[in-house]
Amino acid sequence: MVSCCHAGPLDDLARAVQRLIPDRRDPEKFHADKSEIVAMLRRMAREARR
């Protein structure tokens, strides 16, 4: 179960994933954004295990 203190950041990440689409003009941006989301999720998972 997700604690209430993570609801905001999780909602933000869900919106970021929902908007995540490749862009023909800037293909690297997709991968950079994806990596940023993965890093945030891993950080949150690490904090949740404490």
PLY file of the C-alpha trace (Angstrom):
ply
format ascii 1.0
element vertex 50
property float x
property float y
property float z
element edge 49
property int vertex1
property int vertex2
end_header
0.00 0.00 0.00
1.24 3.48 -0.87
1.57 5.90 2.01
-0.16 9.26 1.78
3.13 11.17 1.68
3.92 9.63 -1.73
0.50 10.21 -3.34
1.49 13.55 -4.88
4.79 12.37 -6.38
3.18 9.15 -7.63
0.42 11.13 -9.32
3.08 13.36 -10.89
4.96 10.32 -12.18
1.76 8.78 -13.55
1.07 11.98 -15.49
4.67 12.05 -16.76
4.38 8.44 -17.99
1.04 9.23 -19.61
2.65 12.11 -21.56
5.76 10.10 -22.48
5.85 9.75 -26.26
8.75 9.70 -28.73
9.33 12.96 -30.57
10.78 12.77 -34.09
12.37 16.19 -33.67
14.12 15.26 -30.40
14.37 11.47 -29.97
16.86 11.78 -27.11
14.31 13.69 -25.00
12.11 10.58 -24.79
14.98 8.51 -23.40
16.12 11.27 -21.04
12.58 11.70 -19.68
12.19 7.93 -19.32
15.48 7.68 -17.42
14.42 10.49 -15.10
11.12 8.73 -14.32
12.93 5.44 -13.66
15.36 7.20 -11.30
12.50 8.81 -9.38
10.64 5.50 -9.05
13.78 3.73 -7.84
14.44 6.49 -5.31
10.87 6.23 -4.01
11.12 2.42 -3.79
14.38 2.70 -1.86
12.81 5.16 0.59
9.73 2.94 1.00
11.92 -0.01 2.02
13.42 1.95 4.92
0 1
1 2
2 3
3 4
4 5
5 6
6 7
7 8
8 9
9 10
10 11
11 12
12 13
13 14
14 15
15 16
16 17
17 18
18 19
19 20
20 21
21 22
22 23
23 24
24 25
25 26
26 27
27 28
28 29
29 30
30 31
31 32
32 33
33 34
34 35
35 36
36 37
37 38
38 39
39 40
40 41
41 42
42 43
43 44
44 45
45 46
46 47
47 48
48 49
